[in-house]
Amino acid sequence: MSGFLLEMRDITRDFPGVRALDGVTFEVGRGTIHALVGENGAGKSTLIKVLGGVHPRGTYGGTVVLDGRVQAFDGVRDAERAGIAVIHQELALVRQRSVAENLFLGAERLRAPGVVDWPRTHREARAALARVGLDVNPATRVADLGVGAQQLVEIARALARDARLLVLDEPSAALAGSETETLLRILADLRSRGVSAIYISHRLGEVRRIADRVTVLRDGRTVCTDDIAAMTEERMVRSMVGRDLAHMYPHREREPGEAVLAVEGWTVEDPADGRVVVRDVSFEVRRGEILGIAGLVGAGRTELVMSLFGAWGRRRAGTLRLDGRALDVRAPRAAIAHGLGLVTEDRKRYGLVPGMDVKQNATLASLRRVSRAGVLDHPAEARLAGRYASELRVRTPSLEKRVRDLSGGNQQKVLIARGLLAEPRVL
């Protein structure tokens, strides 16, 4: 028997005009944690979609071998039955249902056709939650749990379905420090009990702490695979970008100018229930300065920037000034007109129009630059969109490609291109 639980051999996946995966080879040992790293657009998501059955057999080249047997998944259910559980960054939980209901959704414990056996459901739910160290009542609504606890519910659901291989896609992206520590501890414990995992992350410090081996992808190809002891952060970064970096985090001397944006006493309520989510926030952004806004999940970061952009919430108090002039921004259109730009954290819900092509999405906030007398200037649109797509290295066969057909990393680059192309005073 092979020492590997999973072997993906010479995996190739083409989209119209783009080769997303080009002969990728990837192996995961039994009872190990294997990290998969690479820049946005490197092919990580496409590879995992092949493994998880999202891209079914016939849509890719190469071979997937699990536990010594060649697999040919026709869909996600086939991958799950084989023992593969993919836990995406956007958690697939039904928030208004209980923890127990989510754990066995689609695999309900019944005492008769159509009749749920609730005592058994809650008993097995408690056992599944105990495996990940989560002490919550199975009857608790998922919506009432923090993001870290929701992530553990996803892992518990996978284990309850006898998953032998967990795939975690950016699992710590929305977690606080203490929640990340809990997650890493749980994964280490599962590894000691024989569960294998693929850990996808841009946080290379976490990769160094938790992984046994690391594979780096770049431009749809396998660059290198090695034991974690040989994979310094510098080597990983060099392999990801394809060149040596003299300084990973270069310090540049700059002298910020005068205040461009000033926010004073900003207070915002949730329009759904009147709850105050941003209270008396004040700050300034100076010309040529990058201001960081930090906080735990739920602290109000998203609500703050969305409300400043006129995209969410109901302002109770506070002023917003641009170059000393007070603004009353009640809609994104007004914010853009005044010189504010927003690259939202949720590109699917608030950012991109998936049915439009790359150039249309990129120019959507700056139609004034690509139109004359209200008529779209298509050559100008293609020229501007092409410039930013090139600078951001968007991997697309053409600017006419629908944005929904791009990888997640390339979709994000299109969204950033839109923000830059509008030439905002403050982004």
N, C-alpha and C positions, 0 to 999 in steps of 0.2 A: 504494500500500500504506500502511496506517495506521502511524503511528509507534509504536503500542502493540502489544506482543506479546499482552497480555491485556486484554480489556474485559468487565467484568461490569456489565450495564445493568439498573437498576431491579429488583434482586433482592429478592423477597419470600418469606418462609418462615414458615408458621404451624404452631404446635403447638396441641393442644386448649386453647382459652382464652387463648393467648398468641401475639402476633405477634413472633417472634424477629428477623426482618429486615423492614424496612419501606422498600422502594424504595432499597436500597443501590446506589450506583454507585461503581465501583472500577476503576482502570486502571493497568497496569504497563508501563513503557516497555521497549524492547529493550535488553539489556545494562545494566539498572539494578537497584538494590536499593530496594524500596519497603517502608517500614515501615507496619505496621498496629497501631494502639494503641487502647486503651480499657479501661475498668474491667472487672472480672469481671462477666459477664452482659451485656456490650455487644453481643454478636453475632459476635465474631471467629471463634470456633470453628465456629459454624453456617455462616458465610460460607465458611470453608475446606472444610467438609464438602460444601457444594454444589460448589465448585470441584473437589474431589478425588473426586467420584463417590459419596461415602458417602450423600448425599441425591440419588438419581437423578432424571432428568427426570420431570416429572409431579408431583413433590413440592414444587416451588417455582415461583414466577413470575419472569419476567424472562428475560434472554438472556445466555449466556456465549459470548464470541467469542475464539478463540485463533488468532493469526496470520491474522486476516481471515476466518476460517471459523466459522460458528455451530456450537457443540458441543451434543450431547445425550447425556451419559454415562448409561449404564445401571448402572454400577458403578465400583469403584476401578480395575479392570483397564483399562477404557476410558480413564480419565483418564491412567493410566500410559502407555498406547500413544500417547496424544496428546502425551506429553512433559512431563507434570506429575508431580512427585514431592513428596509431603508427608512431612516428617520431623517426627514428633510428639515431644513432650517425653518420653513413655514410649517408648523406642526399640524398634523392631520387629525385634529381632535374636534369633536362636536361639543362646543363650549357650553351649551345649555343642557347637556345631558350629564349624568353622574359619572364619577370615575369608573364604577363597576360596569356601567353600560358601555363606556368607551373601551374598556379592556376587552370586552367580548362582542363588540359590534361586528355582525356578520358571522359570529360563531357563538350565538347565544346558547346558554345552558337551559334546556327545556325539560319540563316534566311531562309534557304532552305536546302534540303538534300545535304550535302557535301560543303555548303557555310557558312563560319564563319561570324557571325554578329559582326564585330570588334567594332563599337560604343558601343554596349551592353557589349561586353567582357571587354573593357577598363573601362566602367562605373562601372560594378560589381567588377572588379579588384580593382579599387580605393576604393570602399566601404569595400572590404575585407581587404585591406592593412590598412585602417583607424582603423579597429577593433584591430589591433595589434600595432598601433602607428608608422607604417612604412611609411615615406614620400618619396616615389620614384616613378618615372614615370613607369607605367605598361609596357611601351615598352622597358625598360632597359633590356639588356641581364643579365641573372643570373650570368654569369661568371664575370661580371663587379661589382658585389656586394661583400662586405666582408662576412666572415663566419657568423657573427652575424646577418646580414640582411638576408642571405639565410635561416637561422634557422627561422626567423620570417615569411619568405615567406612560409615555410613548415606549420607553425601554421596557417597562413592565409588561405592556401589551405584547411586545415582540417575544419576550421570554415566555409569556403564558401560551404562546402559539408555537413553542419549541423551536425558536429561531436558533440556528447554530452560528450564523454570521450576521452581526450587526453592522450596518453602514450608517455612520453619523456624519451629516453634511453641515459643517460650520456649527457644531452643537453649542459652542460657548458664546456665539455672536451676541445674543441678547441676555446673557447671564451676568449677574454681579460676581465679584471676586469670590465670595464665600460659596455661591452656588456652583461656580466652576470647580472649586476645590472638591465639593461633594460629588460632582459628576466624574471627575478624574478618579476619585477614590472608589466609586462604584464600578467604573470600568476596570480598574486594576483588580478588584475583587472578582468580577465576572471572568476576567482572564485567568485567574487562579483556579476557577471552577471549569475551565475548558472552553469558554465561549470565545470565539474569535471576533475581531472588529476591524473595520476600515474607518480610519479617522481622517476626515477632510477638514483642513483648517488653514487659515492664513496666519494664525498665531503660532509662530515657530517655537516660541518658548514652551508652549503647551505640548507641541509635537515632541520636543526634546525630552519632556518629562514623562510622557505616557507611552510613546511608541517603541516597539522593538525593532522595526525596520521602516524605512522611508523610501517611497518611489516619487521621483520628480517628473512631471509632464511639462513639455513645452511645445507649443504649436502642434498639438495632437500626436506627439511622439514621446516615447519613453526616453528620458535623458539618462537617468541612472537610478539604481536601487542599491541600498547598502544598509548595514546595521546602524543603529542609532549612534553607537559609539564613534563611528567614522563620519557622521553627518553633523558637522557644526552648522550653526545658523548661517555663517558666512558661505559655506559650501552650498547650502540649500538655496540661498538667494542667488548666488552666482549661477547655479544650474537652472534656476527658474528664468532668469533674465538673459542668460547667454553671454555674460561678460563679467569681468571683475569690476567691483565697485570700490573705488578708493575710500569712500566714506559711506557707510550705510545710512547714516543720518547726518548729512553735512550741515554745519552751522554757517549761516550767512549773516553777515552784519548788515543791518538795515535800520534806518531811522524812520519810524512811522510818522505820517503827517498829521494833519488836524483831524478831528472827529468828523466822520462822514455820516454815520448812523448813530442816533442816540435814542435809547428806549428808557422811559422813566415811569416807574410805578405801574408797570403793565400787569393787569389782572384780567383773567379770562375765565368764563364759566362754560361748562359743557352744555350745549344747547338742548341735549336730550333730557337732562335731569336737573339742570341748574347748579350742579356741583362745581365749586371753584377748583380749577386744576392748575392754574398759574396765578400766583399771588404776589403782587408788589415786586416785580422783577425790574431791575434797572441795569443798564450797561451801555458802553460806547464801543464802536468799532472805528478805528482810525484808518486813514488812507494808507494802503500798502501793508495792512496788518491782517494776520489770520487769528481770529478769536475762537478759542475752543469752548464749547458748552458741554459740560459733563454732568453725569448723574446716573443713579440706578434706573433700571426699568420701572416706569411708572412715576418718575420724578417730575415729568412735565416737559422734557426736552422737545419731543415731537410737537406737543400742543403749543409750545411757545413759538417755534419757527413757523408752524402752519398758520397760527393766528396772526403773526406779523405779516404774512404773505396774503392774508385775507381769504385763506382756504379752509378755515375751520374755526369753530367756537364763536362765542358772543363776548365782546369786550365790555367789561364793567367799568374799568378805569385805566388811566395811563395815556401817555402820549408817545408817538413815533415821529422822530424828526430826521429828515434827510437834508444834509447841508444847512441845518438850522431852520428848515421850514417844516412846520407840522403837517403831517399827512393823515388823511382819513381813508385808509385802505380797507375796502369792504369786499373786494373780489380780486382774484389773481390777475385779471386783465388790468386793473388799476395799478397793482403792484409792479407789473412788468412795465407799464407805461411810465412809472416814476423811476425805474431803474433798479428794481429789486428782482433777484432771481432765486429760484428754489430748485434744488435737486432733491426730490423726496426720497425718503428711506424705503418707500413701498412703490417700486416702479410699476408693478402690475396693476395696483388699485388706483394710484393717483398720478402716475407718470406717463407711461407710453400708451399709444393707441395701437394695439397689436395688429389690426388689419391694414394699417398704413405702412408704407415702405420706409426705408431708412432715411431718405432725404426729407420726406414729409414730416416724420417725427422730429428730425433734427431742426427743422426750420419753423416748427409750429408756433413758437413763442416770438418769432421775429419776421412775420410775414411782411412787415413794412419794408424790410431790407430786400425782399425778393419779389416785389410787386410794383407795378406802375399804374397809377390811376385805378387802383382796385383790381387790376388784372395780374394774375400770377406770371412772373417772368421765369419760365422753366429753366432756361440756361443759367440764369443767375442762381436759382435755387440749387441746381446740381453743382454749380461751381463752389458755392459757400459750404454746402453740406459735404462735398467731397474733400474740401480743405481740412475741415475738422475731423472727418472720418479718417483721413490719412494721418493727421497729427496724433490722434488717439489710438491709432492702429486697430480700427474696427475691422474684424475679419468678416467680410461679406463678399459674395460674388459680384454684386452690383449695388448701386444706391437704390435700385428699384425692388430690392428684396424686401419682402414683408418682415417687419421687425420681430414678429412672433416666431419666425423660423431661425432666428439667431440664437446662439448660446446665451445663458444668463449674463456672463461677463461682458459680452459684446452688446447686449441690450443696455447694460448699465453705462457703457461708453457712449452709446447713442443719446442717452438721457443727459449725460454730462455735456456732450456736444451741444445739445439744445440750450442748456444753461449758459454756456460760454458764447454761443453764437448770438444770443440776444444782447451781448455787450452790457451786462448789468453794472451798475455802480457798486452794488453789494450783492454777493452771491452767497 
